[in-house]
Amino acid sequence: MTEAVPSLVCLQGVTKVFASGVTALSDLDLDVRPGELLSLLGPSGCGKSTALRIIAGLAHPTSGSVAWPGAAAQDHRGEIGFVFQEPTLMPWANVADNVWLPLRLRGVSRRDAAGSIAAALALVGLEGFAAAYPRELSGGMKMRVSIARALSLKPRLLLMDEPFAALDEITRFRLNDDLLRLQGELGCTVVFVTHSIYESAYLSNRIAIMSPRPGRIVAEIEGTARNERGTDFRTSARYAELCRRISRQLEAPIAGASS
């Protein structure tokens, strides 16, 4: 019998109440498995971004626990990359210096970081843009820089908070494919927040569906393996059926909350 692989990170009974009195999460349980691309899907305001920030250590639960099996308490923070909804680039710095930022915060000199910066830009297809400034880039290119900045840390876990939501559909499809390629090359685990049924169905090994606020996990759906998502997957019957399954599971808690 094959021994189960321990979770990379595990949230147990996590509740988050803000100072305003708003309860964002209530008794949320979530296991993140090594090497998967897990999507968190749910309506606006259900606490998806809050859950991501708690995993990253940028926010702390009011109650419940966040465990990193097999990792010392201080070790995991250095293994996390975070891509926010907006690229959040420094407009006065060129692309290379924007990618350098997290390395600089760790005390790595610009000279010593040069190889990591170049490698990260190559991963996202921006080798020729190191000297460009954010104002010279398209929205999709800015997001690629943001991803490269997170990848410069060589993260074990990549957290992505609706990174493609503001992009046009063509650019979004292209970056979805790039993300799958990057995950395959790097072997990292990805937790991906999205509002899109179609995006979650295309990207994910597993989809965790959240209830309206206060958020908790109400259903999980197994997606597809990365090697099963070829160029025709978006038009396949299998993809359409997966989207229908996700849609039905998503509608149930929303209907319950509004009844």
C-alpha positions, -999 to 999 in steps of 0.1 A, spaced: 0 0 0 14 34 -10 20 58 19 0 90 17 21 121 10 18 146 38 2 180 30 24 209 22 3 232 44 -29 225 63 -55 249 76 -77 235 103 -108 253 117 -96 287 106 -118 316 115 -109 352 107 -128 381 123 -116 416 113 -114 446 137 -146 459 120 -165 429 133 -168 413 98 -162 375 99 -144 367 67 -138 330 73 -155 305 96 -141 271 105 -123 267 72 -104 234 66 -81 231 37 -51 208 28 -27 219 1 -10 189 -15 26 191 -28 29 196 -65 -8 204 -72 -25 234 -87 -54 241 -64 -79 267 -72 -100 285 -46 -133 294 -63 -162 314 -48 -183 346 -49 -168 380 -42 -162 387 -6 -162 350 5 -127 352 19 -106 337 -8 -79 364 -7 -80 363 32 -73 326 31 -44 332 7 -29 359 30 -32 336 60 -13 309 42 14 334 33 16 347 69 5 381 59 -26 378 81 -32 356 112 -64 336 120 -85 347 149 -88 310 157 -78 277 142 -43 267 130 -20 267 100 4 238 100 33 230 77 40 193 81 77 185 79 88 221 80 103 240 109 81 270 119 106 296 106 115 277 73 84 279 52 81 317 49 112 318 27 96 292 3 65 313 -6 60 335 -37 30 358 -38 14 373 -70 -12 399 -62 -43 410 -82 -24 440 -95 12 438 -107 22 464 -80 54 473 -99 76 503 -89 71 528 -117 105 544 -112 124 511 -115 131 491 -146 119 455 -150 152 439 -137 151 461 -106 114 452 -100 123 415 -102 153 421 -79 131 436 -51 124 405 -30 161 394 -33 172 429 -23 150 427 8 169 395 17 202 413 14 212 400 -20 233 425 -40 223 435 -75 254 419 -89 248 386 -71 211 387 -81 218 391 -118 216 354 -126 184 349 -107 168 379 -123 178 368 -158 165 333 -152 132 345 -138 127 368 -168 135 340 -192 109 318 -175 82 343 -183 94 352 -218 107 387 -211 144 382 -217 147 413 -238 128 436 -215 151 439 -184 158 476 -191 122 485 -199 100 505 -174 65 495 -164 50 524 -184 64 508 -215 47 474 -210 12 460 -217 -10 448 -189 0 412 -196 37 420 -197 34 438 -163 18 407 -148 46 386 -163 71 408 -144 51 403 -112 52 365 -117 90 367 -125 95 387 -92 78 359 -73 97 332 -91 131 349 -84 128 334 -49 125 299 -64 94 293 -42 81 259 -32 46 274 -29 33 300 -53 2 319 -42 -17 338 -69 -46 361 -61 -67 366 -92 -36 376 -112 -53 375 -146 -88 389 -138 -82 424 -154 -67 411 -186 -84 405 -220 -94 370 -228 -67 363 -253 -39 374 -229 -56 355 -201 -56 323 -221 -19 327 -230 -9 334 -194 -30 303 -182 -9 282 -206 23 299 -194 14 292 -158 9 255 -165 43 254 -183 60 272 -155 46 248 -129 57 219 -149 92 232 -152 96 243 -116 76 216 -99 61 241 -74 28 240 -57 3 267 -68 -28 280 -49 -48 301 -74 -77 324 -64 -102 330 -92 -139 339 -98 -139 321 -131 -154 286 -134 -137 282 -168 -103 292 -156 -105 269 -126 -115 240 -148 -87 246 -172 -59 251 -147 -66 229 -117 -58 195 -104 -83 203 -77 -110 230 -72 -120 240 -36 -154 258 -37 -161 283 -9 -194 295 5 -205 331 6 -191 351 36 -182 338 61 -162 316 38 -156 279 43 -149 250 19 -182 235 9 -171 212 -19 -140 199 -36 -138 187 -72 -109 168 -88 -97 185 -120 -74 171 -146 -37 162 -147 -15 188 -164 -6 164 -193 -43 159 -201 -48 196 -210 -37 198 -246 -45 225 -272 -80 212 -277 -89 207 -241 -110 239 -239 -133 227 -266 -135 191 -254 -166 174 -240 -146 166 -208 -138 202 -202 -175 212 -207 -186 185 -183 -161 197 -157 -173 232 -160 -209 220 -155 -200 201 -124 -182 231 -109 -211 254 -118 -236 231 -100 -214 229 -69 -209 267 -69 -246 275 -73 -257 254 -43 -242 274 -14 -251 307 -32 -287 296 -35 -287 285 1 -273 319 13 -299 339 -6 -330 317 3 
